[in-house]
């Protein structure tokens, strides 16, 4: 896989500006993620809705597409604080974009959502993290959105736990994280 292959996957959109696949600096091997820039936000949204979760051409791997945290030359808004909730019991068809938009329709400070996937299969593990810029909206969302239907299942929502520096990976309550 290379930049030409990835660009070709989205050729029908005719709006790819650039593709950058990230490589290990020592081995030059692909790290398994990259960045695609499209001509507009609308084009990006169309590609996310159309391709996310579908199988990549000639490869036994699904597309895992997300909004980048912020683009080149853009800074984080406000003081950069993120307030994160943990969302579980998600249906397998729930994407980052779908969950982000469900929450954003109620809470304007939503900065993003990240469905956690199995690195090997690319399939959802059934849980997600949603980041807010406003702590009050984070607190309200934990109460108001708990047990609400998302796709075919009711969401269970709670606070995200603080990241530990050991072998057990947990996710931050107040931090920024890079989506892949």
C-alpha positions as CSV (number, residue, x, y, z in Angstrom):
1,X,0.0,0.0,0.0
2,X,1.2,3.5,-0.8
3,X,-0.1,7.0,-1.3
4,X,-1.1,6.3,-4.9
5,X,-3.2,3.3,-3.8
6,X,-5.0,5.4,-1.1
7,X,-5.6,8.3,-3.5
8,X,-7.0,5.9,-6.0
9,X,-9.5,4.5,-3.5
10,X,-11.2,7.9,-3.4
11,X,-10.7,8.8,-7.0
12,X,-14.5,8.9,-7.6
13,X,-14.8,11.8,-5.2
14,X,-12.4,13.9,-7.4
15,X,-11.6,16.0,-4.4
16,X,-8.4,14.5,-2.9
17,X,-5.8,17.2,-2.3
18,X,-3.1,15.1,-0.7
19,X,-2.4,11.8,1.0
20,X,0.3,11.2,3.6
21,X,0.9,7.8,5.0
22,X,3.0,7.7,8.2
23,X,6.1,5.5,8.2
24,X,8.5,4.4,11.0
25,X,11.6,6.7,10.9
26,X,14.0,3.8,11.4
27,X,12.5,1.0,9.3
28,X,10.5,3.1,6.8
29,X,7.6,0.6,7.2
30,X,4.1,1.9,7.3
31,X,2.7,2.6,10.8
32,X,-0.8,1.7,9.8
33,X,-2.3,5.2,9.5
34,X,-2.1,8.4,7.5
35,X,-3.9,11.6,6.6
36,X,-6.0,12.4,3.6
37,X,-6.8,16.1,2.7
38,X,-10.0,16.7,0.7
39,X,-11.0,19.9,-1.1
40,X,-13.8,20.8,1.3
41,X,-15.4,19.7,4.6
42,X,-18.5,18.6,2.6
43,X,-16.3,16.3,0.5
44,X,-14.7,14.9,3.7
45,X,-18.1,14.2,5.2
46,X,-19.3,12.4,2.1
47,X,-16.2,10.2,2.0
48,X,-16.6,9.4,5.8
49,X,-20.2,8.4,5.3
50,X,-19.6,6.5,2.1
51,X,-16.4,4.6,2.8
52,X,-16.0,4.2,6.6
53,X,-16.3,0.5,7.6
54,X,-16.4,-0.7,3.9
55,X,-13.7,-3.0,2.6
56,X,-10.7,-1.5,0.9
57,X,-10.3,-2.6,-2.8
58,X,-8.1,-5.8,-3.2
59,X,-7.3,-5.8,0.5
60,X,-9.0,-7.8,3.3
61,X,-9.2,-4.7,5.6
62,X,-12.0,-2.2,6.2
63,X,-11.5,1.6,5.9
64,X,-11.2,3.2,9.3
65,X,-11.7,6.9,8.7
66,X,-11.9,9.7,11.2
67,X,-11.6,13.4,11.3
68,X,-8.1,14.5,12.2
69,X,-7.8,16.2,15.6
70,X,-6.8,19.4,13.8
71,X,-5.2,20.2,10.5
72,X,-1.9,21.8,9.7
73,X,-1.8,25.4,10.7
74,X,-4.8,25.1,12.9
75,X,-4.6,25.4,16.7
76,X,-6.9,23.9,19.3
77,X,-9.8,26.0,20.4
78,X,-10.0,27.6,23.8
79,X,-7.7,26.3,26.4
80,X,-7.4,22.9,24.8
81,X,-9.2,21.1,27.6
82,X,-11.1,18.0,26.7
83,X,-13.6,16.3,28.9
84,X,-14.3,12.8,27.9
85,X,-17.0,10.3,28.4
86,X,-17.0,6.5,27.9
87,X,-19.9,5.1,25.8
88,X,-20.5,1.3,25.7
89,X,-22.9,-1.3,24.3
90,X,-22.6,0.2,20.8
91,X,-23.9,-1.7,17.8
92,X,-21.2,-2.8,15.3
93,X,-22.4,-0.4,12.6
94,X,-21.8,2.8,14.8
95,X,-19.0,5.0,13.3
96,X,-17.0,7.8,14.8
97,X,-18.9,10.3,12.6
98,X,-22.3,8.8,13.5
99,X,-21.7,9.0,17.3
100,X,-20.1,12.5,17.0
101,X,-23.2,13.8,15.2
102,X,-25.6,12.3,17.6
103,X,-23.9,14.0,20.5
104,X,-23.2,17.2,18.6
105,X,-26.9,17.7,17.9
106,X,-27.4,18.0,21.6
107,X,-24.1,19.4,22.8
108,X,-22.3,22.0,20.6
109,X,-18.9,21.6,22.4
110,X,-18.4,18.1,21.2
111,X,-14.9,17.9,19.7
112,X,-14.9,14.4,18.4
113,X,-15.7,10.7,19.0
114,X,-13.5,7.7,18.7
115,X,-14.9,4.1,18.3
116,X,-12.3,1.7,19.6
117,X,-11.5,-1.0,17.1
118,X,-9.6,-4.3,17.0
119,X,-6.3,-3.5,15.3
120,X,-6.3,-6.8,13.4
121,X,-9.9,-7.0,12.1
122,X,-10.8,-3.3,12.2
123,X,-14.1,-4.2,13.8
124,X,-15.6,-2.2,16.6
125,X,-15.1,-3.4,20.1
126,X,-18.5,-1.9,21.0
127,X,-17.3,1.1,23.0
128,X,-16.3,4.7,22.3
129,X,-15.0,7.9,23.8
130,X,-16.6,11.2,23.1
131,X,-14.7,14.5,23.8
132,X,-16.3,17.7,24.9
133,X,-14.9,21.2,25.2
134,X,-17.3,22.1,28.0
135,X,-17.3,20.2,31.3
136,X,-21.0,21.1,32.0
137,X,-22.0,19.5,28.6
138,X,-20.0,16.4,29.5
139,X,-21.8,16.1,32.8
140,X,-25.2,16.7,31.2
141,X,-24.5,14.1,28.5
142,X,-23.7,11.4,31.0
143,X,-27.2,11.8,32.4
144,X,-29.3,12.8,29.4
145,X,-27.8,10.4,26.8
146,X,-27.5,7.3,29.0
147,X,-29.8,4.5,27.7
148,X,-30.7,6.5,24.6
149,X,-30.9,4.5,21.3
150,X,-27.9,4.7,18.9
151,X,-28.5,2.6,15.8
152,X,-30.1,-0.6,17.2
153,X,-28.9,-0.5,20.8
154,X,-29.2,1.7,24.0
155,X,-25.9,3.4,24.9
156,X,-24.5,3.1,28.4
157,X,-22.5,6.2,29.4
158,X,-20.1,7.1,32.2
159,X,-17.0,9.1,32.8
160,X,-13.8,8.0,31.1
161,X,-11.1,6.8,33.5
162,X,-7.7,8.4,33.8
163,X,-4.9,7.1,31.7
164,X,-2.4,4.8,33.6
165,X,1.2,4.4,32.7
166,X,1.3,0.6,32.9
167,X,0.3,-2.2,30.7
168,X,-3.4,-1.7,31.0
169,X,-4.5,0.9,28.5
170,X,-7.2,3.3,29.7
171,X,-8.3,6.6,28.3
172,X,-8.1,10.1,29.6
173,X,-10.9,12.1,31.2
174,X,-9.1,15.4,30.3
175,X,-6.6,15.1,27.4
176,X,-6.2,15.2,23.7
177,X,-5.7,12.0,21.7
178,X,-4.9,11.4,18.1
179,X,-7.4,9.5,16.0
180,X,-6.1,7.0,13.5
